[in-house]
Amino acid sequence: MEKLPNCPKCNSEYTYEDGNLLVCPECGYEWTTESENNIEESEKVVRDANGNVLSDGDSVTVIKDLKVKGTSLVVKIGTKVKSIRLVEGDHDIDCKIEGFGAMKLKSEFVKKV
């Protein structure tokens, strides 16, 4: 049996075929295999913890205390980060934090200012 792709909207793995459409039972999203190929080719959208779309140059605020790997330092909740740069990978934000220097953050731990 062919492995069906995850839902492009909610990333559910329980998709099924209905004629020429693919359907997600969890969120109800329907799409065709042609639109799926277009989604993969389009640019990845990075969203903050509240679902706001982030872009290069935005300012964000840290919403959770984050331990800095390899040190005893902690980036405190409420720390403002200016001029972020979006990158590919697990940690999708590249930035400089005052007092810490260059840092990579996950978008799920920040909110747009």
Contacts in CASP RR format, 6 or more apart in sequence:
PFRMAT RR
TARGET T0000
AUTHOR 0000-0000-0000
METHOD contacts of the structure
MODEL  1
MEKLPNCPKCNSEYTYEDGNLLVCPECGYEWTTESENNIEESEKVVRDAN
GNVLSDGDSVTVIKDLKVKGTSLVVKIGTKVKSIRLVEGDHDIDCKIEGF
GAMKLKSEFVKKV
4 15 0 8 1.000
4 16 0 8 1.000
4 17 0 8 1.000
4 22 0 8 1.000
5 15 0 8 1.000
5 22 0 8 1.000
5 36 0 8 1.000
6 12 0 8 1.000
6 13 0 8 1.000
6 15 0 8 1.000
7 15 0 8 1.000
7 24 0 8 1.000
7 26 0 8 1.000
7 27 0 8 1.000
7 29 0 8 1.000
8 29 0 8 1.000
8 31 0 8 1.000
8 36 0 8 1.000
8 39 0 8 1.000
9 24 0 8 1.000
9 27 0 8 1.000
9 29 0 8 1.000
10 24 0 8 1.000
10 26 0 8 1.000
10 27 0 8 1.000
10 29 0 8 1.000
12 24 0 8 1.000
12 25 0 8 1.000
12 26 0 8 1.000
12 27 0 8 1.000
14 24 0 8 1.000
14 25 0 8 1.000
14 26 0 8 1.000
15 22 0 8 1.000
15 23 0 8 1.000
15 24 0 8 1.000
15 25 0 8 1.000
16 22 0 8 1.000
16 23 0 8 1.000
16 25 0 8 1.000
17 23 0 8 1.000
18 30 0 8 1.000
20 32 0 8 1.000
20 33 0 8 1.000
21 30 0 8 1.000
21 31 0 8 1.000
21 32 0 8 1.000
22 30 0 8 1.000
22 31 0 8 1.000
22 32 0 8 1.000
22 33 0 8 1.000
22 36 0 8 1.000
23 29 0 8 1.000
23 30 0 8 1.000
24 30 0 8 1.000
31 39 0 8 1.000
44 88 0 8 1.000
45 53 0 8 1.000
46 53 0 8 1.000
46 54 0 8 1.000
46 86 0 8 1.000
46 92 0 8 1.000
46 93 0 8 1.000
46 107 0 8 1.000
47 53 0 8 1.000
47 54 0 8 1.000
47 107 0 8 1.000
48 54 0 8 1.000
48 60 0 8 1.000
48 107 0 8 1.000
48 108 0 8 1.000
48 110 0 8 1.000
48 111 0 8 1.000
48 112 0 8 1.000
49 63 0 8 1.000
49 107 0 8 1.000
49 108 0 8 1.000
49 109 0 8 1.000
49 110 0 8 1.000
49 111 0 8 1.000
50 111 0 8 1.000
50 112 0 8 1.000
52 111 0 8 1.000
52 112 0 8 1.000
54 60 0 8 1.000
54 84 0 8 1.000
54 86 0 8 1.000
54 93 0 8 1.000
54 107 0 8 1.000
54 110 0 8 1.000
54 112 0 8 1.000
55 86 0 8 1.000
56 84 0 8 1.000
56 85 0 8 1.000
56 86 0 8 1.000
57 82 0 8 1.000
57 83 0 8 1.000
57 84 0 8 1.000
57 85 0 8 1.000
58 84 0 8 1.000
58 112 0 8 1.000
58 113 0 8 1.000
59 80 0 8 1.000
59 81 0 8 1.000
59 82 0 8 1.000
59 83 0 8 1.000
59 84 0 8 1.000
59 112 0 8 1.000
59 113 0 8 1.000
60 80 0 8 1.000
60 81 0 8 1.000
60 84 0 8 1.000
60 93 0 8 1.000
60 110 0 8 1.000
60 111 0 8 1.000
60 112 0 8 1.000
60 113 0 8 1.000
61 78 0 8 1.000
61 79 0 8 1.000
61 80 0 8 1.000
61 81 0 8 1.000
61 110 0 8 1.000
61 111 0 8 1.000
61 113 0 8 1.000
62 75 0 8 1.000
62 76 0 8 1.000
62 77 0 8 1.000
62 78 0 8 1.000
62 79 0 8 1.000
62 81 0 8 1.000
62 105 0 8 1.000
62 109 0 8 1.000
62 110 0 8 1.000
63 77 0 8 1.000
63 78 0 8 1.000
63 109 0 8 1.000
63 110 0 8 1.000
63 111 0 8 1.000
64 77 0 8 1.000
64 109 0 8 1.000
65 74 0 8 1.000
65 75 0 8 1.000
65 76 0 8 1.000
65 77 0 8 1.000
66 74 0 8 1.000
66 75 0 8 1.000
66 105 0 8 1.000
66 109 0 8 1.000
67 73 0 8 1.000
67 74 0 8 1.000
68 74 0 8 1.000
68 75 0 8 1.000
68 100 0 8 1.000
68 103 0 8 1.000
73 100 0 8 1.000
75 97 0 8 1.000
75 100 0 8 1.000
75 103 0 8 1.000
79 97 0 8 1.000
80 113 0 8 1.000
81 93 0 8 1.000
81 95 0 8 1.000
81 96 0 8 1.000
81 97 0 8 1.000
81 105 0 8 1.000
81 110 0 8 1.000
82 95 0 8 1.000
83 95 0 8 1.000
83 96 0 8 1.000
84 93 0 8 1.000
84 94 0 8 1.000
84 95 0 8 1.000
84 105 0 8 1.000
85 93 0 8 1.000
85 94 0 8 1.000
85 95 0 8 1.000
86 92 0 8 1.000
86 93 0 8 1.000
86 94 0 8 1.000
87 93 0 8 1.000
87 94 0 8 1.000
87 104 0 8 1.000
90 106 0 8 1.000
91 104 0 8 1.000
91 105 0 8 1.000
91 106 0 8 1.000
92 105 0 8 1.000
92 106 0 8 1.000
92 107 0 8 1.000
93 104 0 8 1.000
93 105 0 8 1.000
93 106 0 8 1.000
93 107 0 8 1.000
93 110 0 8 1.000
94 102 0 8 1.000
94 103 0 8 1.000
94 104 0 8 1.000
95 102 0 8 1.000
95 103 0 8 1.000
95 104 0 8 1.000
95 105 0 8 1.000
96 102 0 8 1.000
96 103 0 8 1.000
97 103 0 8 1.000
END
